[in-house]
Amino acid sequence: MFTVREAGPLVRELREEQGWTQVELARRAGVSRSFLVDLEAGKSTVETWKFMDVFQALGYEIAIRNRETGKVRW
């Protein structure tokens, strides 16, 4: 994924797989529901630290992969 716009549908999909409402995920991630609505809508103005907290609450970590070499950095 390259943009927040691409992350939004993924967050929604992962949240729904967990069977969580937006309110539940927001509580677990320590963010507001309105932030989560913006994130799932792909708004590019979301704060990075909150973005990371949402994925952590879903049980995921984010790695950085070099597009040319495929090397992953944590």
PDB file of N, CA, C and O in Angstrom:
ATOM      1  N   MET A   1       0.848  -1.156   0.000  1.00  0.00           N
ATOM      2  CA  MET A   1       0.000   0.000   0.000  1.00  0.00           C
ATOM      3  C   MET A   1       0.894   1.219   0.000  1.00  0.00           C
ATOM      4  O   MET A   1       1.947   1.232   0.638  1.00  0.00           O
ATOM      5  N   PHE A   2       0.473   2.237  -0.715  1.00  0.00           N
ATOM      6  CA  PHE A   2       1.294   3.431  -0.882  1.00  0.00           C
ATOM      7  C   PHE A   2       0.663   4.691  -0.302  1.00  0.00           C
ATOM      8  O   PHE A   2       1.363   5.677  -0.074  1.00  0.00           O
ATOM      9  N   THR A   3      -0.645   4.678  -0.058  1.00  0.00           N
ATOM     10  CA  THR A   3      -1.316   5.883   0.423  1.00  0.00           C
ATOM     11  C   THR A   3      -2.336   5.545   1.498  1.00  0.00           C
ATOM     12  O   THR A   3      -2.763   4.399   1.636  1.00  0.00           O
ATOM     13  N   VAL A   4      -2.719   6.570   2.259  1.00  0.00           N
ATOM     14  CA  VAL A   4      -3.788   6.413   3.249  1.00  0.00           C
ATOM     15  C   VAL A   4      -5.087   6.036   2.544  1.00  0.00           C
ATOM     16  O   VAL A   4      -5.898   5.277   3.075  1.00  0.00           O
ATOM     17  N   ARG A   5      -5.271   6.575   1.349  1.00  0.00           N
ATOM     18  CA  ARG A   5      -6.477   6.253   0.580  1.00  0.00           C
ATOM     19  C   ARG A   5      -6.604   4.744   0.355  1.00  0.00           C
ATOM     20  O   ARG A   5      -7.708   4.199   0.371  1.00  0.00           O
ATOM     21  N   GLU A   6      -5.472   4.075   0.147  1.00  0.00           N
ATOM     22  CA  GLU A   6      -5.477   2.627  -0.024  1.00  0.00           C
ATOM     23  C   GLU A   6      -5.655   1.897   1.307  1.00  0.00           C
ATOM     24  O   GLU A   6      -6.187   0.787   1.342  1.00  0.00           O
ATOM     25  N   ALA A   7      -5.212   2.519   2.399  1.00  0.00           N
ATOM     26  CA  ALA A   7      -5.291   1.882   3.715  1.00  0.00           C
ATOM     27  C   ALA A   7      -6.723   1.840   4.240  1.00  0.00           C
ATOM     28  O   ALA A   7      -7.089   0.917   4.968  1.00  0.00           O
ATOM     29  N   GLY A   8      -7.525   2.820   3.881  1.00  0.00           N
ATOM     30  CA  GLY A   8      -8.886   2.906   4.409  1.00  0.00           C
ATOM     31  C   GLY A   8      -9.701   1.647   4.220  1.00  0.00           C
ATOM     32  O   GLY A   8     -10.225   1.109   5.196  1.00  0.00           O
ATOM     33  N   PRO A   9      -9.829   1.151   2.983  1.00  0.00           N
ATOM     34  CA  PRO A   9     -10.601  -0.071   2.776  1.00  0.00           C
ATOM     35  C   PRO A   9     -10.002  -1.280   3.512  1.00  0.00           C
ATOM     36  O   PRO A   9     -10.734  -2.170   3.944  1.00  0.00           O
ATOM     37  N   LEU A  10      -8.677  -1.306   3.650  1.00  0.00           N
ATOM     38  CA  LEU A  10      -8.044  -2.403   4.375  1.00  0.00           C
ATOM     39  C   LEU A  10      -8.413  -2.359   5.849  1.00  0.00           C
ATOM     40  O   LEU A  10      -8.719  -3.394   6.442  1.00  0.00           O
ATOM     41  N   VAL A  11      -8.388  -1.187   6.441  1.00  0.00           N
ATOM     42  CA  VAL A  11      -8.780  -1.050   7.848  1.00  0.00           C
ATOM     43  C   VAL A  11     -10.217  -1.523   8.027  1.00  0.00           C
ATOM     44  O   VAL A  11     -10.512  -2.281   8.951  1.00  0.00           O
ATOM     45  N   ARG A  12     -11.100  -1.083   7.157  1.00  0.00           N
ATOM     46  CA  ARG A  12     -12.513  -1.493   7.241  1.00  0.00           C
ATOM     47  C   ARG A  12     -12.642  -3.016   7.124  1.00  0.00           C
ATOM     48  O   ARG A  12     -13.373  -3.641   7.892  1.00  0.00           O
ATOM     49  N   GLU A  13     -11.937  -3.600   6.173  1.00  0.00           N
ATOM     50  CA  GLU A  13     -11.993  -5.050   5.971  1.00  0.00           C
ATOM     51  C   GLU A  13     -11.485  -5.805   7.206  1.00  0.00           C
ATOM     52  O   GLU A  13     -12.118  -6.763   7.648  1.00  0.00           O
ATOM     53  N   LEU A  14     -10.361  -5.383   7.756  1.00  0.00           N
ATOM     54  CA  LEU A  14      -9.803  -6.048   8.930  1.00  0.00           C
ATOM     55  C   LEU A  14     -10.705  -5.882  10.141  1.00  0.00           C
ATOM     56  O   LEU A  14     -10.870  -6.814  10.928  1.00  0.00           O
ATOM     57  N   ARG A  15     -11.289  -4.700  10.294  1.00  0.00           N
ATOM     58  CA  ARG A  15     -12.218  -4.450  11.409  1.00  0.00           C
ATOM     59  C   ARG A  15     -13.432  -5.359  11.306  1.00  0.00           C
ATOM     60  O   ARG A  15     -13.859  -5.954  12.295  1.00  0.00           O
ATOM     61  N   GLU A  16     -13.980  -5.462  10.113  1.00  0.00           N
ATOM     62  CA  GLU A  16     -15.161  -6.304   9.919  1.00  0.00           C
ATOM     63  C   GLU A  16     -14.836  -7.780  10.115  1.00  0.00           C
ATOM     64  O   GLU A  16     -15.672  -8.531  10.618  1.00  0.00           O
ATOM     65  N   GLU A  17     -13.623  -8.213   9.722  1.00  0.00           N
ATOM     66  CA  GLU A  17     -13.203  -9.598   9.966  1.00  0.00           C
ATOM     67  C   GLU A  17     -13.171  -9.906  11.458  1.00  0.00           C
ATOM     68  O   GLU A  17     -13.460 -11.029  11.870  1.00  0.00           O
ATOM     69  N   GLN A  18     -12.819  -8.908  12.268  1.00  0.00           N
ATOM     70  CA  GLN A  18     -12.798  -9.077  13.725  1.00  0.00           C
ATOM     71  C   GLN A  18     -14.216  -9.044  14.304  1.00  0.00           C
ATOM     72  O   GLN A  18     -14.436  -9.448  15.446  1.00  0.00           O
ATOM     73  N   GLY A  19     -15.170  -8.563  13.511  1.00  0.00           N
ATOM     74  CA  GLY A  19     -16.542  -8.426  13.997  1.00  0.00           C
ATOM     75  C   GLY A  19     -16.720  -7.210  14.891  1.00  0.00           C
ATOM     76  O   GLY A  19     -17.636  -7.175  15.713  1.00  0.00           O
ATOM     77  N   TRP A  20     -15.853  -6.208  14.743  1.00  0.00           N
ATOM     78  CA  TRP A  20     -15.887  -5.017  15.572  1.00  0.00           C
ATOM     79  C   TRP A  20     -16.612  -3.879  14.868  1.00  0.00           C
ATOM     80  O   TRP A  20     -16.571  -3.759  13.643  1.00  0.00           O
ATOM     81  N   THR A  21     -17.265  -3.060  15.650  1.00  0.00           N
ATOM     82  CA  THR A  21     -17.834  -1.816  15.141  1.00  0.00           C
ATOM     83  C   THR A  21     -16.720  -0.771  15.093  1.00  0.00           C
ATOM     84  O   THR A  21     -15.628  -0.978  15.622  1.00  0.00           O
ATOM     85  N   GLN A  22     -17.020   0.337  14.457  1.00  0.00           N
ATOM     86  CA  GLN A  22     -16.047   1.436  14.464  1.00  0.00           C
ATOM     87  C   GLN A  22     -15.797   1.918  15.887  1.00  0.00           C
ATOM     88  O   GLN A  22     -14.668   2.257  16.244  1.00  0.00           O
ATOM     89  N   VAL A  23     -16.833   1.946  16.686  1.00  0.00           N
ATOM     90  CA  VAL A  23     -16.692   2.377  18.083  1.00  0.00           C
ATOM     91  C   VAL A  23     -15.748   1.449  18.834  1.00  0.00           C
ATOM     92  O   VAL A  23     -14.891   1.914  19.585  1.00  0.00           O
ATOM     93  N   GLU A  24     -15.892   0.150  18.641  1.00  0.00           N
ATOM     94  CA  GLU A  24     -15.037  -0.826  19.330  1.00  0.00           C
ATOM     95  C   GLU A  24     -13.575  -0.674  18.909  1.00  0.00           C
ATOM     96  O   GLU A  24     -12.688  -0.646  19.763  1.00  0.00           O
ATOM     97  N   LEU A  25     -13.316  -0.575  17.621  1.00  0.00           N
ATOM     98  CA  LEU A  25     -11.940  -0.420  17.172  1.00  0.00           C
ATOM     99  C   LEU A  25     -11.360   0.903  17.661  1.00  0.00           C
ATOM    100  O   LEU A  25     -10.206   0.952  18.088  1.00  0.00           O
ATOM    101  N   ALA A  26     -12.131   1.954  17.605  1.00  0.00           N
ATOM    102  CA  ALA A  26     -11.651   3.256  18.079  1.00  0.00           C
ATOM    103  C   ALA A  26     -11.269   3.173  19.550  1.00  0.00           C
ATOM    104  O   ALA A  26     -10.239   3.714  19.952  1.00  0.00           O
ATOM    105  N   ARG A  27     -12.082   2.505  20.353  1.00  0.00           N
ATOM    106  CA  ARG A  27     -11.782   2.342  21.779  1.00  0.00           C
ATOM    107  C   ARG A  27     -10.492   1.573  21.969  1.00  0.00           C
ATOM    108  O   ARG A  27      -9.637   1.983  22.754  1.00  0.00           O
ATOM    109  N   ARG A  28     -10.340   0.466  21.263  1.00  0.00           N
ATOM    110  CA  ARG A  28      -9.145  -0.371  21.393  1.00  0.00           C
ATOM    111  C   ARG A  28      -7.877   0.356  20.935  1.00  0.00           C
ATOM    112  O   ARG A  28      -6.797   0.130  21.480  1.00  0.00           O
ATOM    113  N   ALA A  29      -8.015   1.229  19.931  1.00  0.00           N
ATOM    114  CA  ALA A  29      -6.860   1.939  19.388  1.00  0.00           C
ATOM    115  C   ALA A  29      -6.592   3.262  20.109  1.00  0.00           C
ATOM    116  O   ALA A  29      -5.547   3.882  19.911  1.00  0.00           O
ATOM    117  N   GLY A  30      -7.537   3.685  20.943  1.00  0.00           N
ATOM    118  CA  GLY A  30      -7.365   4.951  21.640  1.00  0.00           C
ATOM    119  C   GLY A  30      -7.518   6.159  20.742  1.00  0.00           C
ATOM    120  O   GLY A  30      -6.875   7.188  20.946  1.00  0.00           O
ATOM    121  N   VAL A  31      -8.387   6.021  19.734  1.00  0.00           N
ATOM    122  CA  VAL A  31      -8.656   7.133  18.813  1.00  0.00           C
ATOM    123  C   VAL A  31     -10.156   7.403  18.820  1.00  0.00           C
ATOM    124  O   VAL A  31     -10.932   6.599  19.336  1.00  0.00           O
ATOM    125  N   SER A  32     -10.560   8.521  18.253  1.00  0.00           N
ATOM    126  CA  SER A  32     -11.990   8.824  18.187  1.00  0.00           C
ATOM    127  C   SER A  32     -12.636   8.068  17.024  1.00  0.00           C
ATOM    128  O   SER A  32     -11.972   7.663  16.070  1.00  0.00           O
ATOM    129  N   ARG A  33     -13.946   7.896  17.138  1.00  0.00           N
ATOM    130  CA  ARG A  33     -14.665   7.256  16.035  1.00  0.00           C
ATOM    131  C   ARG A  33     -14.577   8.120  14.786  1.00  0.00           C
ATOM    132  O   ARG A  33     -14.478   7.592  13.678  1.00  0.00           O
ATOM    133  N   SER A  34     -14.611   9.433  14.944  1.00  0.00           N
ATOM    134  CA  SER A  34     -14.539  10.318  13.771  1.00  0.00           C
ATOM    135  C   SER A  34     -13.195  10.166  13.055  1.00  0.00           C
ATOM    136  O   SER A  34     -13.133  10.264  11.829  1.00  0.00           O
ATOM    137  N   PHE A  35     -12.116   9.926  13.814  1.00  0.00           N
ATOM    138  CA  PHE A  35     -10.825   9.665  13.178  1.00  0.00           C
ATOM    139  C   PHE A  35     -10.920   8.396  12.344  1.00  0.00           C
ATOM    140  O   PHE A  35     -10.452   8.357  11.206  1.00  0.00           O
ATOM    141  N   LEU A  36     -11.526   7.359  12.913  1.00  0.00           N
ATOM    142  CA  LEU A  36     -11.646   6.082  12.213  1.00  0.00           C
ATOM    143  C   LEU A  36     -12.501   6.226  10.955  1.00  0.00           C
ATOM    144  O   LEU A  36     -12.192   5.633   9.922  1.00  0.00           O
ATOM    145  N   VAL A  37     -13.558   7.001  11.038  1.00  0.00           N
ATOM    146  CA  VAL A  37     -14.393   7.263   9.861  1.00  0.00           C
ATOM    147  C   VAL A  37     -13.545   7.905   8.765  1.00  0.00           C
ATOM    148  O   VAL A  37     -13.617   7.508   7.601  1.00  0.00           O
ATOM    149  N   ASP A  38     -12.740   8.904   9.147  1.00  0.00           N
ATOM    150  CA  ASP A  38     -11.869   9.569   8.166  1.00  0.00           C
ATOM    151  C   ASP A  38     -10.844   8.601   7.589  1.00  0.00           C
ATOM    152  O   ASP A  38     -10.584   8.613   6.386  1.00  0.00           O
ATOM    153  N   LEU A  39     -10.260   7.763   8.443  1.00  0.00           N
ATOM    154  CA  LEU A  39      -9.264   6.795   7.984  1.00  0.00           C
ATOM    155  C   LEU A  39      -9.884   5.810   7.003  1.00  0.00           C
ATOM    156  O   LEU A  39      -9.326   5.565   5.933  1.00  0.00           O
ATOM    157  N   GLU A  40     -11.034   5.244   7.359  1.00  0.00           N
ATOM    158  CA  GLU A  40     -11.689   4.280   6.477  1.00  0.00           C
ATOM    159  C   GLU A  40     -12.137   4.919   5.166  1.00  0.00           C
ATOM    160  O   GLU A  40     -12.271   4.233   4.153  1.00  0.00           O
ATOM    161  N   ALA A  41     -12.367   6.225   5.185  1.00  0.00           N
ATOM    162  CA  ALA A  41     -12.751   6.946   3.969  1.00  0.00           C
ATOM    163  C   ALA A  41     -11.536   7.322   3.127  1.00  0.00           C
ATOM    164  O   ALA A  41     -11.682   7.831   2.016  1.00  0.00           O
ATOM    165  N   GLY A  42     -10.331   7.072   3.655  1.00  0.00           N
ATOM    166  CA  GLY A  42      -9.124   7.363   2.901  1.00  0.00           C
ATOM    167  C   GLY A  42      -8.696   8.812   2.929  1.00  0.00           C
ATOM    168  O   GLY A  42      -7.951   9.259   2.057  1.00  0.00           O
ATOM    169  N   LYS A  43      -9.165   9.563   3.937  1.00  0.00           N
ATOM    170  CA  LYS A  43      -8.762  10.963   4.042  1.00  0.00           C
ATOM    171  C   LYS A  43      -7.270  11.057   4.306  1.00  0.00           C
ATOM    172  O   LYS A  43      -6.753  10.381   5.196  1.00  0.00           O
ATOM    173  N   SER A  44      -6.586  11.873   3.555  1.00  0.00           N
ATOM    174  CA  SER A  44      -5.130  11.962   3.666  1.00  0.00           C
ATOM    175  C   SER A  44      -4.663  12.823   4.832  1.00  0.00           C
ATOM    176  O   SER A  44      -3.459  12.990   5.028  1.00  0.00           O
ATOM    177  N   THR A  45      -5.582  13.365   5.598  1.00  0.00           N
ATOM    178  CA  THR A  45      -5.204  14.247   6.701  1.00  0.00           C
ATOM    179  C   THR A  45      -5.075  13.525   8.038  1.00  0.00           C
ATOM    180  O   THR A  45      -4.895  14.177   9.067  1.00  0.00           O
ATOM    181  N   VAL A  46      -5.162  12.213   8.049  1.00  0.00           N
ATOM    182  CA  VAL A  46      -5.090  11.480   9.312  1.00  0.00           C
ATOM    183  C   VAL A  46      -3.681  11.544   9.891  1.00  0.00           C
ATOM    184  O   VAL A  46      -2.695  11.587   9.154  1.00  0.00           O
ATOM    185  N   GLU A  47      -3.599  11.550  11.234  1.00  0.00           N
ATOM    186  CA  GLU A  47      -2.307  11.616  11.907  1.00  0.00           C
ATOM    187  C   GLU A  47      -1.638  10.252  11.901  1.00  0.00           C
ATOM    188  O   GLU A  47      -2.281   9.235  12.162  1.00  0.00           O
ATOM    189  N   THR A  48      -0.358  10.236  11.606  1.00  0.00           N
ATOM    190  CA  THR A  48       0.388   8.987  11.446  1.00  0.00           C
ATOM    191  C   THR A  48       0.371   8.141  12.702  1.00  0.00           C
ATOM    192  O   THR A  48       0.165   6.931  12.613  1.00  0.00           O
ATOM    193  N   TRP A  49       0.580   8.731  13.870  1.00  0.00           N
ATOM    194  CA  TRP A  49       0.636   7.920  15.086  1.00  0.00           C
ATOM    195  C   TRP A  49      -0.700   7.238  15.353  1.00  0.00           C
ATOM    196  O   TRP A  49      -0.722   6.110  15.846  1.00  0.00           O
ATOM    197  N   LYS A  50      -1.808   7.892  15.042  1.00  0.00           N
ATOM    198  CA  LYS A  50      -3.106   7.259  15.226  1.00  0.00           C
ATOM    199  C   LYS A  50      -3.296   6.133  14.213  1.00  0.00           C
ATOM    200  O   LYS A  50      -3.847   5.080  14.532  1.00  0.00           O
ATOM    201  N   PHE A  51      -2.837   6.369  13.003  1.00  0.00           N
ATOM    202  CA  PHE A  51      -2.886   5.374  11.934  1.00  0.00           C
ATOM    203  C   PHE A  51      -2.204   4.084  12.404  1.00  0.00           C
ATOM    204  O   PHE A  51      -2.739   2.987  12.242  1.00  0.00           O
ATOM    205  N   MET A  52      -1.018   4.241  12.985  1.00  0.00           N
ATOM    206  CA  MET A  52      -0.259   3.088  13.476  1.00  0.00           C
ATOM    207  C   MET A  52      -0.997   2.401  14.637  1.00  0.00           C
ATOM    208  O   MET A  52      -1.015   1.173  14.718  1.00  0.00           O
ATOM    209  N   ASP A  53      -1.596   3.182  15.525  1.00  0.00           N
ATOM    210  CA  ASP A  53      -2.329   2.614  16.662  1.00  0.00           C
ATOM    211  C   ASP A  53      -3.512   1.771  16.204  1.00  0.00           C
ATOM    212  O   ASP A  53      -3.826   0.758  16.828  1.00  0.00           O
ATOM    213  N   VAL A  54      -4.170   2.176  15.124  1.00  0.00           N
ATOM    214  CA  VAL A  54      -5.307   1.412  14.603  1.00  0.00           C
ATOM    215  C   VAL A  54      -4.839   0.038  14.127  1.00  0.00           C
ATOM    216  O   VAL A  54      -5.457  -0.973  14.462  1.00  0.00           O
ATOM    217  N   PHE A  55      -3.763  -0.012  13.357  1.00  0.00           N
ATOM    218  CA  PHE A  55      -3.262  -1.307  12.890  1.00  0.00           C
ATOM    219  C   PHE A  55      -2.790  -2.173  14.053  1.00  0.00           C
ATOM    220  O   PHE A  55      -2.992  -3.388  14.044  1.00  0.00           O
ATOM    221  N   GLN A  56      -2.166  -1.562  15.047  1.00  0.00           N
ATOM    222  CA  GLN A  56      -1.726  -2.317  16.217  1.00  0.00           C
ATOM    223  C   GLN A  56      -2.928  -2.906  16.954  1.00  0.00           C
ATOM    224  O   GLN A  56      -2.885  -4.058  17.387  1.00  0.00           O
ATOM    225  N   ALA A  57      -3.984  -2.137  17.096  1.00  0.00           N
ATOM    226  CA  ALA A  57      -5.191  -2.635  17.761  1.00  0.00           C
ATOM    227  C   ALA A  57      -5.813  -3.792  16.990  1.00  0.00           C
ATOM    228  O   ALA A  57      -6.432  -4.674  17.587  1.00  0.00           O
ATOM    229  N   LEU A  58      -5.656  -3.796  15.672  1.00  0.00           N
ATOM    230  CA  LEU A  58      -6.174  -4.883  14.840  1.00  0.00           C
ATOM    231  C   LEU A  58      -5.265  -6.112  14.867  1.00  0.00           C
ATOM    232  O   LEU A  58      -5.609  -7.158  14.317  1.00  0.00           O
ATOM    233  N   GLY A  59      -4.091  -5.976  15.517  1.00  0.00           N
ATOM    234  CA  GLY A  59      -3.176  -7.106  15.625  1.00  0.00           C
ATOM    235  C   GLY A  59      -2.152  -7.166  14.505  1.00  0.00           C
ATOM    236  O   GLY A  59      -1.573  -8.223  14.253  1.00  0.00           O
ATOM    237  N   TYR A  60      -1.919  -6.042  13.829  1.00  0.00           N
ATOM    238  CA  TYR A  60      -0.968  -5.999  12.717  1.00  0.00           C
ATOM    239  C   TYR A  60       0.162  -5.037  13.032  1.00  0.00           C
ATOM    240  O   TYR A  60      -0.006  -4.079  13.786  1.00  0.00           O
ATOM    241  N   GLU A  61       1.310  -5.306  12.444  1.00  0.00           N
ATOM    242  CA  GLU A  61       2.425  -4.375  12.505  1.00  0.00           C
ATOM    243  C   GLU A  61       2.785  -3.992  11.086  1.00  0.00           C
ATOM    244  O   GLU A  61       2.512  -4.729  10.139  1.00  0.00           O
ATOM    245  N   ILE A  62       3.392  -2.846  10.954  1.00  0.00           N
ATOM    246  CA  ILE A  62       3.716  -2.350   9.627  1.00  0.00           C
ATOM    247  C   ILE A  62       5.215  -2.445   9.408  1.00  0.00           C
ATOM    248  O   ILE A  62       6.011  -1.982  10.226  1.00  0.00           O
ATOM    249  N   ALA A  63       5.581  -3.045   8.302  1.00  0.00           N
ATOM    250  CA  ALA A  63       6.983  -3.141   7.901  1.00  0.00           C
ATOM    251  C   ALA A  63       7.175  -2.296   6.644  1.00  0.00           C
ATOM    252  O   ALA A  63       6.230  -2.050   5.895  1.00  0.00           O
ATOM    253  N   ILE A  64       8.383  -1.869   6.434  1.00  0.00           N
ATOM    254  CA  ILE A  64       8.720  -1.092   5.256  1.00  0.00           C
ATOM    255  C   ILE A  64       9.465  -2.012   4.285  1.00  0.00           C
ATOM    256  O   ILE A  64      10.454  -2.642   4.658  1.00  0.00           O
ATOM    257  N   ARG A  65       8.983  -2.086   3.032  1.00  0.00           N
ATOM    258  CA  ARG A  65       9.614  -2.957   2.037  1.00  0.00           C
ATOM    259  C   ARG A  65      10.134  -2.113   0.885  1.00  0.00           C
ATOM    260  O   ARG A  65       9.419  -1.272   0.340  1.00  0.00           O
ATOM    261  N   ASN A  66      11.379  -2.348   0.526  1.00  0.00           N
ATOM    262  CA  ASN A  66      11.993  -1.663  -0.598  1.00  0.00           C
ATOM    263  C   ASN A  66      11.361  -2.207  -1.881  1.00  0.00           C
ATOM    264  O   ASN A  66      11.392  -3.414  -2.120  1.00  0.00           O
ATOM    265  N   ARG A  67      10.796  -1.340  -2.696  1.00  0.00           N
ATOM    266  CA  ARG A  67      10.112  -1.778  -3.917  1.00  0.00           C
ATOM    267  C   ARG A  67      11.058  -2.414  -4.918  1.00  0.00           C
ATOM    268  O   ARG A  67      10.647  -3.290  -5.679  1.00  0.00           O
ATOM    269  N   GLU A  68      12.297  -2.001  -4.934  1.00  0.00           N
ATOM    270  CA  GLU A  68      13.252  -2.547  -5.903  1.00  0.00           C
ATOM    271  C   GLU A  68      13.852  -3.888  -5.462  1.00  0.00           C
ATOM    272  O   GLU A  68      13.943  -4.829  -6.251  1.00  0.00           O
ATOM    273  N   THR A  69      14.255  -3.957  -4.201  1.00  0.00           N
ATOM    274  CA  THR A  69      14.962  -5.162  -3.732  1.00  0.00           C
ATOM    275  C   THR A  69      14.048  -6.141  -2.997  1.00  0.00           C
ATOM    276  O   THR A  69      14.373  -7.322  -2.878  1.00  0.00           O
ATOM    277  N   GLY A  70      12.919  -5.662  -2.510  1.00  0.00           N
ATOM    278  CA  GLY A  70      12.035  -6.512  -1.722  1.00  0.00           C
ATOM    279  C   GLY A  70      12.462  -6.649  -0.281  1.00  0.00           C
ATOM    280  O   GLY A  70      11.779  -7.315   0.497  1.00  0.00           O
ATOM    281  N   LYS A  71      13.571  -6.041   0.101  1.00  0.00           N
ATOM    282  CA  LYS A  71      14.079  -6.129   1.468  1.00  0.00           C
ATOM    283  C   LYS A  71      13.094  -5.455   2.431  1.00  0.00           C
ATOM    284  O   LYS A  71      12.609  -4.352   2.177  1.00  0.00           O
ATOM    285  N   VAL A  72      12.814  -6.144   3.537  1.00  0.00           N
ATOM    286  CA  VAL A  72      11.874  -5.634   4.539  1.00  0.00           C
ATOM    287  C   VAL A  72      12.651  -5.118   5.733  1.00  0.00           C
ATOM    288  O   VAL A  72      13.586  -5.761   6.210  1.00  0.00           O
ATOM    289  N   ARG A  73      12.251  -3.947   6.210  1.00  0.00           N
ATOM    290  CA  ARG A  73      12.845  -3.346   7.406  1.00  0.00           C
ATOM    291  C   ARG A  73      11.761  -3.192   8.448  1.00  0.00           C
ATOM    292  O   ARG A  73      10.627  -2.845   8.120  1.00  0.00           O
ATOM    293  N   TRP A  74      12.092  -3.443   9.688  1.00  0.00           N
ATOM    294  CA  TRP A  74      11.130  -3.274  10.799  1.00  0.00           C
ATOM    295  C   TRP A  74      11.416  -2.011  11.526  1.00  0.00           C
ATOM    296  O   TRP A  74      10.724  -1.684  12.490  1.00  0.00           O
TER     297      TRP A  74
END
